[in-house]
Amino acid sequence: MINSFRGETIPMKKHIAAVLCAGLLFGLAAASGIAAKDVIPKDIRKAMEAGLAESQPTRTDIPFTFREPIIMPGPQQAVYAYLVMNIKNADLGYAPLPGTPKLQAEGHVYVRLYLIENGRAGKIVNENDIPAAFEVDPDGYDPEASDWYAFGYPLLAGDYLAATALVSADGARVGIQYSRFSIPDPAGFTDRLDTSTILVMKNFERVESPEPPPVIHRGLLAWSVARITPCLSKTIKVGQPLDFFFYVFGVRPDDAGKCNLQVDFQVDKLTRESDIDGAKTPLFLKDWSWERTPEGGSIEAKGELKNMTGEALSGVEAVVNFFDRENKYISHAGCRIEPEPLSPAGTASFRLVQKDDPLIENATVDFKNAAGDVIAKASLIETALRFDTQTFQSPLISLPLPLKQTFEVRTGDKVEYKKEDLSRGRYVLIIRMLDKMSGLKGEEKIEFTVE
């Protein structure tokens, strides 16, 4: 019996790429104003400047930390940058909101944005007083829990330092932090394709008009006429699709403004050695690869594995199964591992060379014992899903990947297919991009968790 995954189709979601692209970009252009300077109270400004040189806060009454900034496409040659803060509920001082069942926290977020020059804060390019008012339901409210808050604005390419102060409504409590980040030049991707931050989405909504930036929100991004609720932990439930959103920089449109962007999606499962129960999974495949030999005419497969049991394993054979582009079975070949036997907790390797077949495009490896039975294994990285190539006419991409595996089960001459939800675990999404107009390529990877 041979199990192999097949190429999966993707139900295309058109609501962003086809319907919203023009509206999103128009909204960004309309929302690209820069605020005036000298809006930060003098005492707060002095406290922010006091720790600027070493990026060491002088006030920590309201503790908070910065996450990695979120980068999105912006108007013209600008890029939209979001600063994302983690703040504990109790530190924001949520209290009952009179006349409602809600809890509310109020205050101000003061931001001064510098260009970094010669490694230090240089020219001030922006200064903002952002009023902040957040409401939460008391049911499920945990004062010890943290949430994330984000604000953003369009910026030109460069290296920046943001000095940020959180101030309570009465001005008594102040928290200051500093964040360094870089903005890419959208016109600078002349030799490769790259992407904005790849967001795993919980929800996407369109509003009538964009908010003038910057506006701070709890748990969502206000981007043009879109309200995006991402899952920053990149965690989804078994049976849910991986719904994501990103923009591809460097794509060259034709004279009519249409793109010819081809994207391949692949999902690999990640396994830590510490995750493995040797009683259920005797072997851990630490690494393996296959390739056509440089001189041609042959295929070489090799790898390394570890015995996860407390007993020696004898007569272990590595069996490499070969498939065509559509993952239809072609042939297999086997070889013994070395050393033999494989000692308890010991490692071994294998190397196989066989005649090439031009139809071979994919391969998997199994291990069998002396009786010919397949030995259960786990792999450090193992391909779980590979999807059919998708073509996009816009660099703005949003779609749900259905995380269901289709297995081809062969028993003698009998072939059956079965579908299963991707199991719990850690995975990596690999995105391979090709601009058919320019020939430019790019690859991105994001890790996510299914629980």
Summary of the structure (lengths in Angstrom):
residues: 451
radius of gyration: 26.8
end to end distance: 29.3
largest distance: 81.2
contacts: 1395
relative contact order: 0.18
helix: 6%
strand: 53%
